Amino acid sequence: MKTVVKSLIIIFILTLELFSSVNLNSANSFVKGEPFTFELEVTGSSIKFPKIEKIDSYVVQNLGTSRSLQIINGNYSEKISQKFQILPQKDFTIPSFTFEIDGVEIQSPSRKITQRIVNKTISNNFDLQLNASKQEAYVGEDILLKLIFKYKKSLQITNLGFEPPHFENFWYKKVDNKNRRYEENGYIVQELEYLLFPQKEGKLKVNPLAIIVQLVNQNSNYGNFSFLSVPVEKRVYSNSLDFDIKPLPKSVNLIGDFDINATIDKTEIKEGESVSLKLDIKGVGNFDDLEDFKLDIQNATIYDNKPQIKTAYSKKGFEGSYEKIFSIVPSSSITIPSFKLRYFDKTQKKVIEKETKEFKVKVNSLNKQEISSKLEKSNEPKEIEKVIEKSITLKDKLLYFSLGSLVTILIFGLYIYARIYKQKTKEDKPLIKKLKSCKTKEEMLKLLLPYLKYDSQLDELIFECEKTKDFKGTQKAIISLVKQLDIKG
């Protein structure tokens, strides 16, 4: 009897193994900066998936589930496939996960994934080239990076997908150049330009960028009906670039050539009046690293606005202007101190310090005669307008009452409409609501991973969210940016 029971158990286990399985489908390598996708495929009649939220500190994004029913030798089983995505930065291992299949725990296979260094794509059909205006620079100095993509005019391309770059250790902005698409020697050429600003010294690297090309499969069996064939997707990689970045002298964070100037509208005022001071900075250099200027003067109340900073790239380099206006109300005669600006001049290879001149403002006290004159003017009786009374009939009263009632109803209706419209416009979009409800950075990263490569600023905040300890601060910054980008989700 015991032998029969053992035999049945063995047959049962063999049957489970025959019709139950867990497969891991993925590549063995990844490219840094590109999302890595893997799939877990499970077969069985009753399947319970584990929760997969993190792998080696990387947040896992569930891309969706697919189901299918299959019959093998008259036995029914279900196949469930789940796709996942992460954004790895170094080698990692997909661990073994425990699945419950038909009441039995089965382990999925594990797999080590290594970082793959991509090389420039060599092809007669495509070419993607990175060129830099300089390979040696100082921290904060602008570097013009040009991306040139060309492809054969004869190719039937259905779509081009450029993945927005993430330049590690560089702050960057796109240069807006129009009409950068042209034909050359049988190729279509497209150009993009970026300004890079190195954020640290040392040997820095820009890894190859990629463009995803979808084109008609010319080797398909559809002949002249090429529109019926499934497009072929190909990644075209650029070359990489190496930079030697030198440090700036201590206590200096600006590099370039700047001029600073300050002006005031008057040097003598009466007590209670204000002086307007305007601060101007113009030149070529890293204006985005310019610190805000403040004023602190005893015996004076100071109001200031946010500085107006305008920048543009020209043949001279990264040109800009900084303008700020202060309104100063002194209670007695004061001296407005000079403003100082220190920067590194690459041509002279030394630190330059420039400053504005200081201003003396004389405040004249009001005398007794002026005070009494002001008081007399304020106490003068105002002219009283005569009101002409007019007799009003009962008919007039009824007409006025009707008109008043109608106007009241209209005003009330407009008020209700305005309240409803305002409430509707204030309602957050679904994605904003989800982001606000996130309690941890893991929840937020799950929501944001599908929008990776949507915007360079958003990419930086996503990476910052994964590392930051100030989750609330980063959450506010992300919500504010998503509102500006008007992302639908």
Summary of the structure (lengths in Angstrom):
residues: 489
radius of gyration: 35.2
end to end distance: 62.8
largest distance: 124.7
contacts: 1267
relative contact order: 0.09
helix: 24%
strand: 42%
